Structure formats: structure tokens, C-alpha cells
């Protein structure tokens, strides 16, 4: 368990939910910085502690060939051993019930970057 | 005005001196930001006038081998009825993006429903079954569980019992405190409820909820799912937050499948949030939407429309099937119904 603290890479079950704040931001502007900043992946405090994740850090979520970068939020609304995301473009893009989460750097993925995939 | 932020369709929302009164964060965001990120009429990515966009949409539909009409949850019953005619004329598939089996049974009458007003006035046990009211329909609890009603005068902590069933400790589950229980969803919980209501064995927390049912003849479940014990429990209100999803089920009955399609007509929704990307790839897309959406970014034609309820009138069905007449605060010329009618006439 102690070694897991340094791995910072884990496969978790992906759950989605309807986040009222994201719905409100989507009703305003789906391409705004606020919307991107509010698009987070939520993990339980115990899961975060076990795998060494910190609130606010940028992580990469990978499902098969597809990946997105998001900020991680630590909150008890996510069950232990799961990753929780708002049911929107990010979750639909990953289209998986399991994701690999690993520490990353850089800016979160924007909807425009995902949409490029659709037209290529 | 009637807030069309969600299917609560709150009737007490007001716009006073640029401030929105009584709305939740979803309704307030919709009203205050109505001019932000508006869709513009485009054909193949180039800006044009709305008439040209409608004409091009009509041509594409005429030329299509198969059409899927997608969305329709956020538009009026009047627009949904025109979309039905359009679907019949084009032999199109229709999909509102939702995969719940309960709404159809409520519309058909095989599951007993009630109104939000009666829940407020009479309900004792209120159960939220895999439904996070706090996030999905933010004012629902203040209009029912927290509100004092005719036969519920002593407040929620004494006159009501709250049960929240969910796979996780949602924001709604966190509110289950005094005279309330949070039941973590587990395999076999539905069978446990059936068993407990028949006097059989079940886990302790399920027996607790079922035990509370005996204290009142008026109990209610808010859920999206059909559960075999719903009519024994009491009344059921479909907890579908999409503004006029119940209107969709009333008008269409449910989804209409189509084997193959090469064109998607999107009405007020965003399939990029719901449909698998590969389903959308290579398809022609026509988007009717008041706002700039993910779908509109890759659409062949975008037709801007009015925000239903805020900028155009008509009727919608609330989550409990109550018909609500919209009272728009603003008026735009082209709403979904008018655009769909123009397309229908042009076919």
C-alpha cells in the first residue's frame, strides 16, 4: 500500500452524474473557460489518499486510445475506488466504464480539442 | 414567467431590473446569460440568413436516405407535434437521447403518478431512487420535501420521512439527516423492497423505509427507473430533469428506431454529449438551437431559434405531467415550432 502512494496511476471504475453547476455553465456557454475549469473528475478522499492524488491537480484520464486532461477534485460524493464525472462531452468521448488516471501537467482539454476528433 | 431550466417548470420566477428572483442556479444561468454564446445561422460553416439556412436544411432532408430526429426534450409540445409530422413524412427515426423505461409507463397510466402540489400537501415518505435532486432539479426539494403543506404543517424533520437510494453519497444523500435514511444501492435491493413490502425479509435499512410507509397512505418515489414495487409503495413522479421530456413521451410514446440514417436533425439538444462519436462521424447534421452547442460546431446547417419559455411561448409538460402554459419575457421571431413548420412545408 505504501508503494501505491508513489505510483499516481490507477485504473478506476468511471461513474457519471448530472452536476447542477455544469448544467448551469452549459446553459451559459459550453466553450467558456468556466465550463472547462468546472469539468473535473471527482475521487473520494480515501481513494485520493491511497493513490497520492491531490485536490486541484491535473490528471490524464485514458480509456483505450482516447484520453482527456482534467482537474481532479477530492470529494466524498464519489464512491471509493471510482472516478466520477459530469455526464457530458468528456465522459461521452471516453465512452468507457473504466479509466486509467495518472498525474499529468498542462492545461485541461477543451471541448474544441475533442471536437477536432469528430471531423478528422 | 415560467422557468424552463428543468422539468420543475417553476412558476414563481421573476425578472426584475435585470435580476432573476426565485430561480435556482440552472434557471438563473439560462435567463441571465440568454445573449451569451448565441447560435448564428450557418450553412457549411459560413454565416448566412435564417431563411437560407432553413432552405438548405430542407434540401438536405429531401436528399437524405435516412433521417434521425434527435433531441426535442427542451422544446414545446407544439414543436414536438410538428416534429412528429416531419418524422412521419420522412419515415424518420426519433431519439430524445434518454434510455429510461418509466416515463412511458407513467404516460400510459400503468404507473400511478401525482402532482408536486399533492406531494407537498400530503406526502410522508419521499424516496429519491438513484436521483440526485439537489443537482438535477435544484428546487424540487424546496417545493416538496422542505415545504409545509396542508397535511404537513410541522416541517420536514417531523412530518416527513426522506429515503435516498443511490450508488454513492450524492449531494441529496448528504441531506438525509433527521427522520431520514440513506440506503447505499446494492445488487438485490429491488428484490429486497419487493420482499419487505410483502412482509418478507430484507436488509435492515430497507425494512426501515417500508416500516415508515405504514404511517401514511400518501408516499411517493421520485425516480427515472421502472421498479416492480412502485404502485405498492404509493405514487411515482418521473425524475427526468430535461425540461419537456414528458411532453416527448406524451407526443411520441417513446423512441422510434431507424436502421440506417445519413442525416441527423438536432432540435435543441447536443448529441455529442450522448451519442457515441462513431455514430455521428460522416453524418450530415442540421442543428436547431438557441445557443452555440458542440453539435453546432460540426453541423452542416445551423438554424438559431428562440429559447422556449423565455423567448417564445407554447406549452410544456412538467415532470408530473401537469400541462404548463409558458409566459415568455422576451419575443423572438423564429422558435422551434416555426422553423420545423417551415421545413415541413418545404418538403
Boltz contact constraints between the chains, C-beta under 6 A:
constraints:
  - contact:
      token1: [A, 18]
      token2: [B, 135]
      max_distance: 6.0
  - contact:
      token1: [A, 18]
      token2: [B, 136]
      max_distance: 6.0
  - contact:
      token1: [A, 19]
      token2: [B, 135]
      max_distance: 6.0
  - contact:
      token1: [A, 20]
      token2: [B, 135]
      max_distance: 6.0
  - contact:
      token1: [A, 20]
      token2: [B, 138]
      max_distance: 6.0
  - contact:
      token1: [A, 23]
      token2: [B, 26]
      max_distance: 6.0
  - contact:
      token1: [A, 24]
      token2: [B, 25]
      max_distance: 6.0
  - contact:
      token1: [A, 24]
      token2: [B, 26]
      max_distance: 6.0
  - contact:
      token1: [A, 24]
      token2: [B, 29]
      max_distance: 6.0
  - contact:
      token1: [A, 27]
      token2: [B, 29]
      max_distance: 6.0
  - contact:
      token1: [A, 27]
      token2: [B, 30]
      max_distance: 6.0
  - contact:
      token1: [A, 28]
      token2: [B, 29]
      max_distance: 6.0
  - contact:
      token1: [A, 28]
      token2: [B, 33]
      max_distance: 6.0
  - contact:
      token1: [A, 28]
      token2: [B, 36]
      max_distance: 6.0
  - contact:
      token1: [A, 29]
      token2: [B, 36]
      max_distance: 6.0
  - contact:
      token1: [A, 29]
      token2: [B, 37]
      max_distance: 6.0
  - contact:
      token1: [A, 76]
      token2: [B, 169]
      max_distance: 6.0
  - contact:
      token1: [A, 77]
      token2: [B, 170]
      max_distance: 6.0
  - contact:
      token1: [A, 79]
      token2: [B, 168]
      max_distance: 6.0
  - contact:
      token1: [A, 88]
      token2: [B, 273]
      max_distance: 6.0
  - contact:
      token1: [A, 89]
      token2: [B, 272]
      max_distance: 6.0
  - contact:
      token1: [A, 89]
      token2: [B, 273]
      max_distance: 6.0
  - contact:
      token1: [A, 89]
      token2: [B, 294]
      max_distance: 6.0
  - contact:
      token1: [A, 92]
      token2: [B, 273]
      max_distance: 6.0
  - contact:
      token1: [A, 95]
      token2: [B, 276]
      max_distance: 6.0
  - contact:
      token1: [A, 111]
      token2: [B, 294]
      max_distance: 6.0
  - contact:
      token1: [A, 115]
      token2: [B, 297]
      max_distance: 6.0
  - contact:
      token1: [A, 118]
      token2: [B, 277]
      max_distance: 6.0
  - contact:
      token1: [A, 118]
      token2: [B, 298]
      max_distance: 6.0
  - contact:
      token1: [A, 119]
      token2: [B, 298]
      max_distance: 6.0
